[in-house]
Structure formats: C-alpha cells, structure tokens
Amino acid sequence: MRAVVTGGAGFLGSHLCARLLDEGWQVVSVDSLLTGSDANLEGLRDRPGFDALHADVSRGLSVGGEIDWVFHFASPASPPDYLRNPIATLDVGSLGTRNALELARAKGAGFYLASTSEVYGDPQVHPQPESYWGNVNPVGPRSVYDEAKRFAEALTMGYHREHGVPVRIVRIFNTYGPRMRRGDGRAVPTFIEQALAGEPLTVHGDGSQTRSLCFVDDLIEGIWRLLNAPVTGPVNVGNPEEVTIRELAERIVAATGSASELTFVDRPVDDPEQRCPDISFARSATGWEPRVSLDEGLRHTVAWAAAAWAAAVG
C-alpha cells in the first residue's frame, strides 16, 4: 500500500506517517512547512518506503506512481497560526482539499480527510455527536478554520457522491503529545513551555471552560481503525474525559514540578465554552476508545518537551 500524507511534517501528520510505515506502507509526505517542521521527519527520512516533498497543496498536487490513499492533514490548526494565516487556512481547506481529492480521483485512490471538532463551533449540545450541525460564527475570527473544515467535509462528500471516491472523515478533538511545536499557541504546549521556564501560566478567562484532551498515540490508533472500518464518517475521535483549562494548567504544573503560578487573561473571541466528543459511533464502528490517561500522557509529553526544546535551544 502507498499513501500520500499532506501536512506530513506537522504534529499529527508526522505521527500518521510513522504509523503507516510501521504497518508496511510506502509514504509520501507533502508539506509547505508553513507550520510543519523538517525536524518532525528526522526519524522517518531513512526508513525504507518514505519520501518527502516540499510543496503547497493549495497550489497543486502531483505525485507519480500508484497511490492507494490520500490523507489530507495539511492546515494550520492552532488559533494563533490560523489567525496569522487566514487566507492560507481558507485556501488549504478549499483549494488544497480539491487538489488532494483530484489526485485521489485520478489515481483511483481513497481519500481521508482530517476534519476537526471546530466544525461544532461553540456547541449548544454537549457532548457533541456527529449528528450535531454546530454553532459556528461564519464571520468571526475563528471562522477561517471552522468554515474551511466544514467546506472540506462538504467537498469530500461531493466527490464521494458524484465521482464514487472512497472517503473517510475524522473529526479530531483536542490532541497533545510529543512533536507539538514550541510556541504553537495551544494550551498544552503553552502551559508546558511556561512551566518549564518557571513563568506564570496564562489561563484564558477564569479557566472554567472545558476541553477533552486525547494523547496522540490514541488518536492515531483511532485514525487507523477508521481507515479499516466500513464507514464513511464523519466520526468523532477524541477523549471524552473533560477537564477545565484551570485544572489542566494545575496538572501541568504538577507534571513539570514547577513553582509557576496561574495568571488570568481575557478570553479570545468565540472561544468555545465546552468541548467534549460523543464517541459512541467510533466505539461501535471501530471498537476504538482512548487508553492513555491525561496524567500519563502529560508525563510523556513533558519529558519529550524538556529534552527536545532544551536541545533546540542548546
């Protein structure tokens, strides 16, 4: 089997490339490196069957040879990244998705879309099942990501219905783990960086808003199982264990052994109050559920960050 992974040098994309290689696949990573990093591919470049292309999928996508699946994981994913790059985010969700789908159609391949829990916006249904259509502000600052992913889902289903392209759609909830970028801007890497530096942890609002955090190994297992399940999706993949942002900050302080205190800043516009997946469909369709507890996952992530970020500074 041979796969193309757009965004393959990103946090999730690089973990997916590694899993596919472990399963005996050949893998072509395609990444513009807007938010991805060559460092994420260091352990992959020397592995048999791996190739990496530096290219922007929004400008076109050409890969020679036979292809079995195109995994479209390219996109800025953290709020600071997509707020800095609004047009690029909309482009990769629209033009990039179209180009990746055209490659899949031309090669007779399947297409796997990495969508997001952000399609639910600031949800009024809790936890969020796949049947919920969401509560998204279509012109707010976060809409460049939310609506790009919603459009990508619609385009994916359009190709499935009109051209018969086999598809999978996974709605990924908050994920963390090794290879998260320093300065990424999301809560876990931000809190870890601040705690390791002995700085105050900046909590938005009073920290009572909740998130559901899935360790990356669990997430990739869910993605793999969905690939091999007879379903199209969308399918929620995430950890239904809810935690407040304040509690998350406190757990990271404990995991790092830091003396950092918490400081409170204004909430961003349209910041969701709650985020928690209903994973009933994933359980029934694939037998998947997360295994790694938040405390265990944070220990792994802190250990990786302490070593990797210190080495980068050195």
KOLDREN-515068 format. One line per 5 residues: their letters; for each residue x, y, z of C-alpha. Coordinates in Angstrom, 3 decimals, always signed. Each point is the difference from the previous one (the first is absolute). Last residue first. Example, Ala and Ser with C-alpha at 12.3 -4.5 7.8 and 13.67 -1.06 7.14 Angstrom:
2
sa = +13.670/-1.060/+7.140 | -1.370/-3.440/+0.660
***
This chain:
314
gvaaa = +21.372/+24.390/+23.018 | -3.436/+1.571/-0.525 | -1.089/-2.886/-2.211 | +1.415/-2.542/+2.459 | -1.938/+1.619/+2.850
waaaa = -3.170/-0.139/-2.130 | +0.435/-3.683/-0.750 | +0.932/-1.193/+3.494 | -2.513/+1.942/+2.112 | -2.625/-0.397/-2.728
wavth = +0.326/-3.799/-0.102 | -0.196/-0.380/+3.775 | -2.946/+2.421/+0.149 | -1.855/-1.926/-2.701 | +0.512/-3.401/+1.619
rlged = -1.072/+1.299/+3.419 | -2.967/+1.808/-1.574 | -1.171/-3.224/-1.595 | +0.124/-1.839/+3.324 | -1.914/+2.778/+1.778
lsvrp = -2.615/+0.197/-2.760 | -0.593/-3.735/-0.009 | +1.062/-2.072/-3.027 | -2.494/-2.592/-1.238 | -2.302/+1.858/-2.409
ewgta = -2.880/-1.929/-1.588 | -0.210/-1.952/-3.219 | -2.242/-2.972/-0.781 | -0.234/+1.278/-3.586 | -3.655/+0.651/-0.811
srafs = -1.548/-0.371/+3.466 | +2.722/+1.862/+1.917 | +0.427/+2.680/-2.653 | -3.776/+0.547/-0.090 | -0.267/+0.305/+3.792
idpcr = +2.860/+2.515/+0.063 | -2.044/+3.010/+1.212 | +2.750/+2.557/+0.001 | +0.530/+2.770/+2.561 | +0.580/+3.716/-0.520
qepdd = -1.595/+2.582/+2.243 | +0.105/+3.793/+0.215 | +1.371/+0.470/-3.505 | +2.208/+3.094/-0.574 | -2.049/+2.206/-2.332
vprdv = +2.305/+3.013/+0.603 | +2.992/-0.836/+2.193 | -0.457/-0.052/+3.798 | +1.747/+2.754/+1.964 | +2.948/-0.874/+2.241
ftles = +0.456/-1.874/+3.297 | +3.299/-0.815/+1.704 | +0.862/-3.376/+1.456 | +3.076/-0.641/+2.144 | +3.237/-1.672/-0.986
asgta = +1.909/-2.012/+2.612 | +0.612/-2.747/-2.529 | +0.156/-3.734/+0.641 | -0.724/-0.450/-3.713 | -2.917/-2.393/+0.500
avire = -1.382/+2.059/+2.919 | +0.021/+3.251/-1.970 | -1.545/-1.933/-2.894 | -2.774/-1.256/+2.261 | -0.723/+3.529/+1.227
aleri = -0.225/+1.336/-3.551 | -2.396/-2.792/-0.963 | -2.100/+0.740/+3.088 | -0.313/+3.639/-1.079 | -0.885/-1.027/-3.536
tveep = -2.789/-2.152/+1.370 | +0.185/-3.716/-0.710 | -2.345/-2.324/-1.855 | +0.695/-3.696/-0.585 | -1.705/-0.724/-3.352
ngvnv = +3.371/-0.540/-1.728 | -0.068/+0.623/-3.722 | -0.996/-1.489/-3.332 | -3.384/+1.093/-1.322 | -1.018/-1.752/-3.214
pgtvp = -1.207/+1.720/-3.153 | -0.220/-2.541/-1.327 | +0.418/-2.291/-2.974 | -0.316/-3.358/+1.706 | +1.223/-3.531/-0.769
anllr = +2.856/+0.170/+2.542 | +3.674/-0.344/-0.967 | +0.732/+3.708/-0.302 | -2.047/+0.599/+3.161 | +2.326/-2.320/+1.889
wigei = +3.073/+1.918/-1.125 | -1.463/+3.366/+1.001 | -0.938/-1.378/+3.423 | +3.512/-1.368/+0.504 | +1.386/+3.396/-1.023
lddvf = -2.123/+1.702/+2.669 | +1.052/-2.428/+2.713 | +3.672/+0.598/-0.783 | -0.631/+3.780/-0.048 | -1.416/+0.184/+3.512
clsrt = -3.589/+1.289/-0.022 | -1.092/+3.107/+1.872 | -3.614/+0.937/+0.684 | -0.384/+3.717/+0.620 | -1.946/+2.013/+2.567
qsgdg = -0.549/+3.684/+0.742 | +0.390/+0.788/+3.728 | +3.413/+1.620/-0.472 | -1.057/+3.370/+1.427 | +0.532/+1.677/-3.352
hvtlp = +2.945/-1.378/-1.980 | +2.742/-1.512/+2.163 | +3.546/+1.340/-0.391 | +2.394/-2.248/+1.937 | +2.452/+2.152/+1.973
egala = +3.662/-0.599/-0.939 | +2.307/-2.625/+1.473 | +1.453/-0.745/-3.452 | -1.193/-3.606/+0.106 | -3.427/+1.230/+1.111
qeift = -0.295/+2.561/-2.817 | +1.013/-2.515/-2.675 | -2.336/-2.637/+1.421 | -2.909/+2.462/+0.205 | +0.477/+1.119/-3.602
pvarg = +0.486/-3.551/-1.279 | -3.260/-1.139/+1.680 | -2.169/+3.084/-0.609 | +0.516/+0.576/-3.700 | +2.299/+2.814/-1.131
dgrrm = +2.438/-2.089/-2.029 | +2.919/+1.890/+1.568 | +1.963/-3.234/+0.297 | -1.503/-2.335/-2.559 | -1.744/-3.154/+1.118
rpgyt = +2.329/-2.843/-0.924 | -0.830/-2.138/+3.073 | -3.596/+0.045/+1.242 | -3.299/+1.829/-0.233 | -3.381/-0.333/-1.708
nfirv = -3.140/+2.124/+0.242 | -2.773/-1.696/-1.994 | +0.426/-1.418/-3.492 | -3.037/-0.397/-2.215 | +0.932/-2.862/-2.314
irvpv = -1.377/-0.200/-3.532 | +0.648/-3.119/-2.094 | -0.507/-0.157/-3.740 | -0.273/-2.400/-2.944 | -0.301/+2.186/-3.138
gherh = -3.265/-0.824/-1.786 | +0.208/+3.016/-2.304 | -3.211/+1.869/+0.789 | -0.830/-1.292/+3.496 | +3.526/-0.414/+1.353
ygmtl = +1.244/+3.124/-1.724 | -2.838/+2.014/+1.561 | +0.605/-1.665/+3.368 | +3.566/+1.292/-0.038 | -1.157/+3.443/-1.110
aeafr = -2.468/+0.191/+2.907 | +2.650/-1.095/+2.506 | +2.489/+2.517/-1.411 | -2.659/+2.720/+0.264 | -0.455/-0.742/+3.709
kaedy = +3.780/-0.025/+0.403 | +0.428/+3.384/-1.650 | -2.994/+1.285/+1.982 | +1.605/-0.742/+3.343 | +3.498/+1.125/-0.998
vsrpg = -0.756/+3.404/-1.546 | -3.011/+0.219/+2.316 | +2.229/+0.529/+3.039 | +0.075/+3.779/-0.531 | -3.802/+0.210/-0.168
vpnvn = -1.877/+0.128/-3.322 | -1.686/-3.420/-0.056 | -0.574/-0.121/+3.796 | -0.370/-3.743/+0.459 | -2.623/-1.849/+2.035
gwyse = +0.128/-3.623/-1.125 | -1.850/-2.472/-2.187 | -0.324/-2.686/+2.691 | -0.372/-3.480/-1.564 | +3.676/-0.774/+0.665
pqphv = -0.716/+0.129/+3.718 | +1.255/+2.884/+2.199 | -0.103/-0.417/+3.771 | -1.741/+2.336/+0.529 | -2.263/+1.803/-2.458
qpdgy = +0.201/+3.808/-0.144 | +3.473/-0.188/-1.473 | +2.329/+2.974/-0.445 | +1.097/-1.072/-3.478 | -1.041/-3.573/-0.897
vests = +2.262/+0.011/-3.074 | +2.794/+0.734/+2.488 | -0.056/-3.702/+0.946 | +2.219/-0.443/-3.008 | +0.403/-1.485/-3.452
alyfg = +2.897/-2.155/-1.148 | -1.291/-1.268/-3.332 | +0.881/-3.446/-1.378 | -0.321/-0.533/-3.749 | +0.098/-3.398/-1.698
agkar = +1.919/-0.535/-3.206 | -0.974/-0.486/-3.659 | +3.094/+1.998/-0.899 | -1.819/+2.858/-1.731 | -2.697/+0.097/+2.696
alela = +2.543/+0.072/+2.843 | +1.982/+2.747/-1.713 | -3.197/+1.954/-0.613 | -0.911/-0.361/+3.678 | +3.376/+1.393/+1.047
nrtgl = -0.384/+2.943/-2.389 | -3.549/+0.708/+1.226 | +1.079/-0.202/+3.662 | +2.858/+2.397/-0.669 | -2.243/+2.415/-1.884
sgvdl = -2.595/+0.072/+2.801 | +1.454/-0.794/+3.421 | +3.528/+0.849/-1.130 | -1.175/+3.326/-1.396 | -2.040/+0.962/+3.068
taipn = +3.024/-0.579/+2.229 | +2.325/+1.848/-2.399 | -2.459/+2.919/+0.014 | -0.169/+0.180/+3.805 | +3.728/-0.386/+0.710
rlydp = +0.686/+1.830/+3.258 | -3.431/-0.973/+1.373 | +0.625/-3.538/-1.266 | +3.261/-0.304/+1.873 | -1.077/+1.746/+3.224
psaps = -3.161/-2.193/+0.122 | +1.910/-3.289/-0.414 | -0.716/-2.237/-2.989 | +1.774/+1.404/-3.063 | -1.007/-2.431/-2.701
afhfv = +1.253/-3.123/-1.791 | -1.421/-3.317/+1.223 | -1.439/-1.262/-3.289 | +0.748/-3.732/-0.062 | +0.067/-1.244/-3.609
wdieg = -0.388/-3.773/-0.231 | +1.020/-2.780/-2.424 | +2.491/+1.840/-2.196 | +1.760/-1.324/-3.094 | +2.851/+1.965/-1.457
gvslg = +0.662/+3.706/-0.275 | -1.176/+2.692/+2.399 | -1.424/+3.319/-1.159 | -1.853/+2.332/+2.347 | -0.884/+3.582/-0.824
rsvda = +0.327/+3.507/+1.401 | -1.996/-0.709/+3.181 | +2.100/-3.144/+0.524 | +3.039/+2.182/+0.632 | +3.135/-2.046/-0.663
hladf = +3.129/-1.337/+1.702 | -0.159/-3.700/-0.852 | +1.032/-2.791/+2.371 | +0.524/-3.688/-0.798 | -0.206/-3.091/+2.195
gprdr = +0.059/-3.591/-1.292 | +3.009/-1.144/+1.983 | +0.645/+2.119/+3.124 | +2.833/+2.508/-0.179 | -2.270/+3.049/-0.144
lgeln = -2.296/-1.124/+2.809 | +1.829/+0.781/+3.249 | +0.839/+3.512/-1.122 | -3.478/+0.669/-1.392 | -1.236/+2.198/+2.861
adsgt = +3.190/+2.064/-0.302 | -1.049/+0.931/-3.545 | -2.677/+2.138/+1.636 | -3.667/+0.719/-0.616 | -1.639/+3.413/+0.449
llsdv = +0.599/+1.520/-3.441 | +2.224/-2.987/-0.785 | -1.608/-0.338/-3.470 | -0.523/-3.722/+0.658 | -0.422/-3.164/-2.062
svvqw = +0.986/-3.304/+1.612 | +0.157/-3.009/-2.335 | -0.437/-3.301/+1.827 | +0.558/-3.667/-0.882 | -2.023/-2.237/+2.282
gedll = +1.273/-2.813/+2.226 | -2.191/+0.667/+3.048 | +2.906/+1.708/+1.768 | +0.328/+2.282/-3.031 | -3.675/+0.930/+0.368
raclh = +0.507/+0.692/+3.701 | +3.035/+2.213/-0.638 | -1.824/+2.025/-2.662 | -2.931/+0.461/+2.406 | +2.326/+1.305/+2.710
sglfg = +1.489/+2.439/-2.514 | -3.442/+1.184/-1.073 | -1.177/+0.591/+3.554 | +2.724/+2.488/+0.919 | +0.752/+1.246/-3.505
aggtv = +2.549/-1.283/-2.504 | -2.600/-2.140/-1.770 | -2.312/+2.950/-0.612 | -1.242/-1.846/-3.075 | +0.473/-3.739/+0.416
varm = +0.237/-1.992/-3.244 | -0.386/-3.725/+0.512 | +1.310/-3.210/-1.557 | -1.172/-3.534/+0.788
***
